[in-house]
Amino acid sequence: MATRDIIAAASQPTFYTRVSFLALKTAQNVASEDPSTPNHANRLAYANRVLRGEDKALLLALHIAAANNVIAGGLEEVGESAIPDADIEFVLSTIWDARANAFAAGVAA
């Protein structure tokens, strides 16, 4: 995969604003989840960060592309229109804990 092509496609406003919108949807779901969910405190803190608009949409879009070869391949070959919202939401759910823990670690440091 050509990293520069993936970065260029993920950096398009039409893609990273979609990611940002879907992150808000995911954040709302996390904010409403059962408090006994593993890692809930960090997940909720990160959800609050997203809901307040404190996450960087472009960085989040790049993280999604870096974390999933299907999305990266679609971005590289066709562009952001090749990526269904459901795929973005799936990747958001898979990287949520990693981002939540990374931001929690940054606060504690």
mmCIF file of the C-alpha atoms, coordinates in Angstrom:
data_MODEL
# 
_entry.id   MODEL 
# 
loop_
_atom_site.group_PDB 
_atom_site.id 
_atom_site.type_symbol 
_atom_site.label_atom_id 
_atom_site.label_alt_id 
_atom_site.label_comp_id 
_atom_site.label_asym_id 
_atom_site.label_entity_id 
_atom_site.label_seq_id 
_atom_site.pdbx_PDB_ins_code 
_atom_site.Cartn_x 
_atom_site.Cartn_y 
_atom_site.Cartn_z 
_atom_site.occupancy 
_atom_site.B_iso_or_equiv 
_atom_site.pdbx_formal_charge 
_atom_site.auth_seq_id 
_atom_site.auth_comp_id 
_atom_site.auth_asym_id 
_atom_site.auth_atom_id 
_atom_site.pdbx_PDB_model_num 
ATOM 1   C CA . MET A 1 1   ? 0.000   0.000  0.000  1.00 0.00 ? 1   MET A CA 1 
ATOM 2   C CA . ALA A 1 2   ? 1.191   3.474  -0.776 1.00 0.00 ? 2   ALA A CA 1 
ATOM 3   C CA . THR A 1 3   ? 1.089   5.301  2.515  1.00 0.00 ? 3   THR A CA 1 
ATOM 4   C CA . ARG A 1 4   ? 1.033   8.745  0.900  1.00 0.00 ? 4   ARG A CA 1 
ATOM 5   C CA . ASP A 1 5   ? -2.114  7.812  -1.101 1.00 0.00 ? 5   ASP A CA 1 
ATOM 6   C CA . ILE A 1 6   ? -3.875  6.560  2.015  1.00 0.00 ? 6   ILE A CA 1 
ATOM 7   C CA . ILE A 1 7   ? -2.911  9.697  3.936  1.00 0.00 ? 7   ILE A CA 1 
ATOM 8   C CA . ALA A 1 8   ? -4.095  11.929 1.096  1.00 0.00 ? 8   ALA A CA 1 
ATOM 9   C CA . ALA A 1 9   ? -7.489  10.205 0.934  1.00 0.00 ? 9   ALA A CA 1 
ATOM 10  C CA . ALA A 1 10  ? -7.935  10.111 4.730  1.00 0.00 ? 10  ALA A CA 1 
ATOM 11  C CA . SER A 1 11  ? -7.045  13.816 4.855  1.00 0.00 ? 11  SER A CA 1 
ATOM 12  C CA . GLN A 1 12  ? -9.933  14.820 2.621  1.00 0.00 ? 12  GLN A CA 1 
ATOM 13  C CA . PRO A 1 13  ? -12.510 16.849 4.584  1.00 0.00 ? 13  PRO A CA 1 
ATOM 14  C CA . THR A 1 14  ? -15.318 14.636 3.297  1.00 0.00 ? 14  THR A CA 1 
ATOM 15  C CA . PHE A 1 15  ? -13.684 11.641 4.986  1.00 0.00 ? 15  PHE A CA 1 
ATOM 16  C CA . TYR A 1 16  ? -12.473 13.115 8.244  1.00 0.00 ? 16  TYR A CA 1 
ATOM 17  C CA . THR A 1 17  ? -15.747 14.957 8.862  1.00 0.00 ? 17  THR A CA 1 
ATOM 18  C CA . ARG A 1 18  ? -17.612 11.666 8.346  1.00 0.00 ? 18  ARG A CA 1 
ATOM 19  C CA . VAL A 1 19  ? -15.263 10.069 10.855 1.00 0.00 ? 19  VAL A CA 1 
ATOM 20  C CA . SER A 1 20  ? -15.869 12.931 13.278 1.00 0.00 ? 20  SER A CA 1 
ATOM 21  C CA . PHE A 1 21  ? -19.652 12.603 12.929 1.00 0.00 ? 21  PHE A CA 1 
ATOM 22  C CA . LEU A 1 22  ? -19.518 8.841  13.445 1.00 0.00 ? 22  LEU A CA 1 
ATOM 23  C CA . ALA A 1 23  ? -17.211 9.340  16.435 1.00 0.00 ? 23  ALA A CA 1 
ATOM 24  C CA . LEU A 1 24  ? -19.923 11.501 18.010 1.00 0.00 ? 24  LEU A CA 1 
ATOM 25  C CA . LYS A 1 25  ? -22.378 8.668  17.480 1.00 0.00 ? 25  LYS A CA 1 
ATOM 26  C CA . THR A 1 26  ? -19.949 6.194  19.048 1.00 0.00 ? 26  THR A CA 1 
ATOM 27  C CA . ALA A 1 27  ? -19.262 8.564  21.943 1.00 0.00 ? 27  ALA A CA 1 
ATOM 28  C CA . GLN A 1 28  ? -22.983 8.818  22.658 1.00 0.00 ? 28  GLN A CA 1 
ATOM 29  C CA . ASN A 1 29  ? -23.228 5.023  22.732 1.00 0.00 ? 29  ASN A CA 1 
ATOM 30  C CA . VAL A 1 30  ? -20.274 4.806  25.112 1.00 0.00 ? 30  VAL A CA 1 
ATOM 31  C CA . ALA A 1 31  ? -21.751 7.506  27.351 1.00 0.00 ? 31  ALA A CA 1 
ATOM 32  C CA . SER A 1 32  ? -24.902 5.401  27.599 1.00 0.00 ? 32  SER A CA 1 
ATOM 33  C CA . GLU A 1 33  ? -23.215 2.035  28.113 1.00 0.00 ? 33  GLU A CA 1 
ATOM 34  C CA . ASP A 1 34  ? -23.432 -0.052 31.264 1.00 0.00 ? 34  ASP A CA 1 
ATOM 35  C CA . PRO A 1 35  ? -20.982 1.319  33.859 1.00 0.00 ? 35  PRO A CA 1 
ATOM 36  C CA . SER A 1 36  ? -19.780 -2.251 34.463 1.00 0.00 ? 36  SER A CA 1 
ATOM 37  C CA . THR A 1 37  ? -18.357 -2.383 30.927 1.00 0.00 ? 37  THR A CA 1 
ATOM 38  C CA . PRO A 1 38  ? -14.634 -3.120 31.151 1.00 0.00 ? 38  PRO A CA 1 
ATOM 39  C CA . ASN A 1 39  ? -12.517 0.056  31.035 1.00 0.00 ? 39  ASN A CA 1 
ATOM 40  C CA . HIS A 1 40  ? -15.677 2.159  31.350 1.00 0.00 ? 40  HIS A CA 1 
ATOM 41  C CA . ALA A 1 41  ? -14.069 5.085  33.187 1.00 0.00 ? 41  ALA A CA 1 
ATOM 42  C CA . ASN A 1 42  ? -11.447 5.638  30.485 1.00 0.00 ? 42  ASN A CA 1 
ATOM 43  C CA . ARG A 1 43  ? -13.969 4.948  27.708 1.00 0.00 ? 43  ARG A CA 1 
ATOM 44  C CA . LEU A 1 44  ? -16.359 7.502  29.183 1.00 0.00 ? 44  LEU A CA 1 
ATOM 45  C CA . ALA A 1 45  ? -13.625 10.108 29.675 1.00 0.00 ? 45  ALA A CA 1 
ATOM 46  C CA . TYR A 1 46  ? -12.638 9.746  26.024 1.00 0.00 ? 46  TYR A CA 1 
ATOM 47  C CA . ALA A 1 47  ? -16.299 9.861  24.953 1.00 0.00 ? 47  ALA A CA 1 
ATOM 48  C CA . ASN A 1 48  ? -16.661 13.135 26.838 1.00 0.00 ? 48  ASN A CA 1 
ATOM 49  C CA . ARG A 1 49  ? -13.570 14.468 25.057 1.00 0.00 ? 49  ARG A CA 1 
ATOM 50  C CA . VAL A 1 50  ? -15.123 13.605 21.692 1.00 0.00 ? 50  VAL A CA 1 
ATOM 51  C CA . LEU A 1 51  ? -18.527 15.033 22.671 1.00 0.00 ? 51  LEU A CA 1 
ATOM 52  C CA . ARG A 1 52  ? -16.856 18.315 23.686 1.00 0.00 ? 52  ARG A CA 1 
ATOM 53  C CA . GLY A 1 53  ? -15.104 18.503 20.302 1.00 0.00 ? 53  GLY A CA 1 
ATOM 54  C CA . GLU A 1 54  ? -11.641 18.105 21.780 1.00 0.00 ? 54  GLU A CA 1 
ATOM 55  C CA . ASP A 1 55  ? -10.491 15.252 19.563 1.00 0.00 ? 55  ASP A CA 1 
ATOM 56  C CA . LYS A 1 56  ? -8.726  15.946 16.283 1.00 0.00 ? 56  LYS A CA 1 
ATOM 57  C CA . ALA A 1 57  ? -10.849 14.672 13.377 1.00 0.00 ? 57  ALA A CA 1 
ATOM 58  C CA . LEU A 1 58  ? -7.912  14.348 10.994 1.00 0.00 ? 58  LEU A CA 1 
ATOM 59  C CA . LEU A 1 59  ? -5.806  12.387 13.473 1.00 0.00 ? 59  LEU A CA 1 
ATOM 60  C CA . LEU A 1 60  ? -8.754  10.124 14.220 1.00 0.00 ? 60  LEU A CA 1 
ATOM 61  C CA . ALA A 1 61  ? -9.315  9.522  10.484 1.00 0.00 ? 61  ALA A CA 1 
ATOM 62  C CA . LEU A 1 62  ? -5.649  8.646  10.048 1.00 0.00 ? 62  LEU A CA 1 
ATOM 63  C CA . HIS A 1 63  ? -5.825  6.284  13.033 1.00 0.00 ? 63  HIS A CA 1 
ATOM 64  C CA . ILE A 1 64  ? -8.811  4.528  11.458 1.00 0.00 ? 64  ILE A CA 1 
ATOM 65  C CA . ALA A 1 65  ? -6.935  4.100  8.175  1.00 0.00 ? 65  ALA A CA 1 
ATOM 66  C CA . ALA A 1 66  ? -3.810  2.880  9.979  1.00 0.00 ? 66  ALA A CA 1 
ATOM 67  C CA . ALA A 1 67  ? -5.776  0.415  12.098 1.00 0.00 ? 67  ALA A CA 1 
ATOM 68  C CA . ASN A 1 68  ? -7.701  -1.312 9.328  1.00 0.00 ? 68  ASN A CA 1 
ATOM 69  C CA . ASN A 1 69  ? -6.295  -2.670 6.072  1.00 0.00 ? 69  ASN A CA 1 
ATOM 70  C CA . VAL A 1 70  ? -9.713  -2.829 4.401  1.00 0.00 ? 70  VAL A CA 1 
ATOM 71  C CA . ILE A 1 71  ? -10.291 0.872  4.995  1.00 0.00 ? 71  ILE A CA 1 
ATOM 72  C CA . ALA A 1 72  ? -6.712  1.718  4.025  1.00 0.00 ? 72  ALA A CA 1 
ATOM 73  C CA . GLY A 1 73  ? -7.068  -0.284 0.809  1.00 0.00 ? 73  GLY A CA 1 
ATOM 74  C CA . GLY A 1 74  ? -10.379 1.349  -0.057 1.00 0.00 ? 74  GLY A CA 1 
ATOM 75  C CA . LEU A 1 75  ? -8.946  4.797  0.550  1.00 0.00 ? 75  LEU A CA 1 
ATOM 76  C CA . GLU A 1 76  ? -5.915  4.007  -1.569 1.00 0.00 ? 76  GLU A CA 1 
ATOM 77  C CA . GLU A 1 77  ? -7.746  2.400  -4.488 1.00 0.00 ? 77  GLU A CA 1 
ATOM 78  C CA . VAL A 1 78  ? -11.008 4.353  -4.735 1.00 0.00 ? 78  VAL A CA 1 
ATOM 79  C CA . GLY A 1 79  ? -11.099 7.108  -2.131 1.00 0.00 ? 79  GLY A CA 1 
ATOM 80  C CA . GLU A 1 80  ? -13.361 7.852  0.798  1.00 0.00 ? 80  GLU A CA 1 
ATOM 81  C CA . SER A 1 81  ? -16.542 7.076  -1.126 1.00 0.00 ? 81  SER A CA 1 
ATOM 82  C CA . ALA A 1 82  ? -15.526 3.397  -1.048 1.00 0.00 ? 82  ALA A CA 1 
ATOM 83  C CA . ILE A 1 83  ? -15.776 3.253  2.742  1.00 0.00 ? 83  ILE A CA 1 
ATOM 84  C CA . PRO A 1 84  ? -19.217 2.491  4.207  1.00 0.00 ? 84  PRO A CA 1 
ATOM 85  C CA . ASP A 1 85  ? -20.173 4.231  7.435  1.00 0.00 ? 85  ASP A CA 1 
ATOM 86  C CA . ALA A 1 86  ? -20.620 0.825  9.083  1.00 0.00 ? 86  ALA A CA 1 
ATOM 87  C CA . ASP A 1 87  ? -16.945 0.020  8.450  1.00 0.00 ? 87  ASP A CA 1 
ATOM 88  C CA . ILE A 1 88  ? -15.863 3.283  10.055 1.00 0.00 ? 88  ILE A CA 1 
ATOM 89  C CA . GLU A 1 89  ? -18.124 2.615  13.037 1.00 0.00 ? 89  GLU A CA 1 
ATOM 90  C CA . PHE A 1 90  ? -16.687 -0.890 13.383 1.00 0.00 ? 90  PHE A CA 1 
ATOM 91  C CA . VAL A 1 91  ? -13.124 0.440  13.457 1.00 0.00 ? 91  VAL A CA 1 
ATOM 92  C CA . LEU A 1 92  ? -14.092 3.193  15.905 1.00 0.00 ? 92  LEU A CA 1 
ATOM 93  C CA . SER A 1 93  ? -15.389 0.521  18.260 1.00 0.00 ? 93  SER A CA 1 
ATOM 94  C CA . THR A 1 94  ? -12.175 -1.480 17.911 1.00 0.00 ? 94  THR A CA 1 
ATOM 95  C CA . ILE A 1 95  ? -9.822  1.451  18.567 1.00 0.00 ? 95  ILE A CA 1 
ATOM 96  C CA . TRP A 1 96  ? -11.946 3.185  21.231 1.00 0.00 ? 96  TRP A CA 1 
ATOM 97  C CA . ASP A 1 97  ? -10.221 1.532  24.202 1.00 0.00 ? 97  ASP A CA 1 
ATOM 98  C CA . ALA A 1 98  ? -6.749  2.202  22.801 1.00 0.00 ? 98  ALA A CA 1 
ATOM 99  C CA . ARG A 1 99  ? -7.525  5.890  22.328 1.00 0.00 ? 99  ARG A CA 1 
ATOM 100 C CA . ALA A 1 100 ? -9.274  6.091  25.692 1.00 0.00 ? 100 ALA A CA 1 
ATOM 101 C CA . ASN A 1 101 ? -6.296  4.528  27.453 1.00 0.00 ? 101 ASN A CA 1 
ATOM 102 C CA . ALA A 1 102 ? -3.790  6.698  25.588 1.00 0.00 ? 102 ALA A CA 1 
ATOM 103 C CA . PHE A 1 103 ? -5.592  9.883  26.599 1.00 0.00 ? 103 PHE A CA 1 
ATOM 104 C CA . ALA A 1 104 ? -5.999  8.625  30.167 1.00 0.00 ? 104 ALA A CA 1 
ATOM 105 C CA . ALA A 1 105 ? -2.258  7.913  30.336 1.00 0.00 ? 105 ALA A CA 1 
ATOM 106 C CA . GLY A 1 106 ? -1.559  11.428 29.042 1.00 0.00 ? 106 GLY A CA 1 
ATOM 107 C CA . VAL A 1 107 ? -3.680  12.976 31.778 1.00 0.00 ? 107 VAL A CA 1 
ATOM 108 C CA . ALA A 1 108 ? -1.970  10.976 34.523 1.00 0.00 ? 108 ALA A CA 1 
ATOM 109 C CA . ALA A 1 109 ? 1.532   11.812 33.337 1.00 0.00 ? 109 ALA A CA 1 
# 
